[in-house]
Amino acid sequence: MKSRTGWPLLLLAVAAGLDGQAIAAEAAFSRQELLEKGFEPAAPRIDVRVARVVLPVGYKTPLHTHEGPGPRYVVRGRVRVEEGGQSNTYEPGQVFWESGQWMSIENVGENEAEIILVELAKPK
């Protein structure tokens, strides 16, 4: 005796499998290099500090330095960085290298700016 429910179940299984493949393809892993920089530590050991910095609209920091150089990742907003006599503007998804020289950063966007700051410093 043949089952009449076999075909519909088979079609549902095939359809579910195809949908599952489409979902898996959408959630694929991806990697994009944002910064590559040679780095020679100032000491045999360094401390790594990671901080989140939020700048209100129009805010500009005074001229300052950090305890060490490192990459800075712009999460949201638009910022202008002045360092070493140069001025550059960065947007979300961009990374810049701060050298540890005197610098300032200004939120030049229309909303808050957020930066993830990674600092590579000599141990205290």
C-alpha positions as CSV (number, residue, x, y, z in Angstrom):
1,M,0.0,0.0,0.0
2,K,1.4,3.4,-1.0
3,S,1.3,6.4,1.3
4,R,-0.3,9.6,0.0
5,T,1.5,11.7,2.6
6,G,5.0,10.8,1.3
7,W,5.1,13.4,-1.5
8,P,4.0,16.4,0.5
9,L,6.4,15.5,3.3
10,L,9.2,15.1,0.8
11,L,8.4,18.5,-0.8
12,L,8.4,20.1,2.6
13,A,11.7,18.5,3.5
14,V,13.3,19.7,0.3
15,A,11.9,23.2,0.7
16,A,13.1,23.4,4.3
17,G,16.5,22.3,3.2
18,L,16.7,25.0,0.6
19,D,15.5,27.7,3.0
20,G,18.1,26.5,5.5
21,Q,20.9,26.8,3.0
22,A,19.8,30.4,2.1
23,I,19.7,31.3,5.8
24,A,23.2,29.8,6.3
25,A,24.6,31.7,3.4
26,E,23.2,35.0,4.8
27,A,24.9,34.4,8.1
28,A,28.3,33.5,6.7
29,F,31.5,34.7,8.5
30,S,33.4,37.6,6.9
31,R,36.6,39.3,7.7
32,Q,37.9,42.7,6.5
33,E,41.4,44.0,7.4
34,L,40.9,47.5,8.9
35,L,44.5,48.3,9.8
36,E,47.9,46.7,9.4
37,K,50.8,48.5,11.2
38,G,54.2,47.4,12.3
39,F,54.8,48.0,16.0
40,E,58.0,47.9,18.1
41,P,57.1,48.0,21.8
42,A,59.0,50.6,23.9
43,A,59.5,47.9,26.6
44,P,59.7,44.1,26.7
45,R,56.2,44.1,28.2
46,I,53.3,46.4,27.5
47,D,50.0,47.0,29.1
48,V,47.0,47.0,26.8
49,R,44.1,49.2,27.7
50,V,40.8,49.4,25.8
51,A,38.4,52.2,26.4
52,R,35.1,53.5,24.9
53,V,35.1,57.3,24.3
54,V,31.8,59.1,23.5
55,L,32.1,62.7,22.2
56,P,29.0,65.0,22.2
57,V,28.2,66.9,19.0
58,G,30.7,69.7,18.4
59,Y,33.0,68.6,21.3
60,K,36.8,69.0,20.7
61,T,39.3,67.7,23.2
62,P,42.1,70.0,24.3
63,L,45.6,69.2,22.9
64,H,46.7,66.0,24.8
65,T,48.7,62.8,24.7
66,H,48.0,59.2,25.6
67,E,50.3,56.9,27.6
68,G,50.9,54.9,24.4
69,P,50.2,54.6,20.7
70,G,47.5,52.3,19.3
71,P,44.6,51.8,16.9
72,R,41.3,53.7,17.3
73,Y,38.1,52.4,15.8
74,V,35.2,54.7,15.0
75,V,32.0,53.0,16.0
76,R,29.6,55.9,15.1
77,G,29.8,59.5,14.2
78,R,32.3,61.5,12.3
79,V,35.6,62.8,13.9
80,R,38.5,65.0,12.9
81,V,41.9,64.1,14.3
82,E,44.7,66.6,14.4
83,E,48.1,65.0,15.2
84,G,51.6,65.8,14.2
85,G,50.6,68.8,12.1
86,Q,48.1,66.7,10.0
87,S,44.3,66.7,10.1
88,N,42.2,63.7,9.0
89,T,38.5,62.9,9.2
90,Y,37.2,59.4,10.0
91,E,33.8,57.8,9.8
92,P,32.1,54.6,11.2
93,G,34.0,51.5,10.4
94,Q,37.3,53.3,9.9
95,V,40.4,52.7,12.0
96,F,43.3,55.1,12.5
97,W,46.6,54.8,14.3
98,E,47.4,57.3,17.0
99,S,51.1,57.6,17.5
100,G,51.2,59.0,21.1
101,Q,52.2,62.5,20.0
102,W,50.2,65.6,21.0
103,M,46.8,65.4,19.4
104,S,43.2,66.5,19.6
105,I,40.0,65.0,18.3
106,E,36.7,66.7,17.4
107,N,33.2,65.4,16.7
108,V,32.4,67.0,13.4
109,G,29.2,65.0,12.8
110,E,25.6,65.7,13.5
111,N,25.3,63.0,16.3
112,E,27.4,61.7,19.1
113,A,30.6,60.0,18.1
114,E,31.9,56.8,19.7
115,I,35.4,55.5,19.4
116,I,37.0,52.4,20.8
117,L,40.5,53.3,21.9
118,V,43.2,50.6,22.2
119,E,46.3,51.9,24.0
120,L,49.7,50.1,24.1
121,A,51.6,51.5,27.0
122,K,54.6,50.8,29.3
123,P,53.6,49.1,32.5
124,K,53.0,51.5,35.5
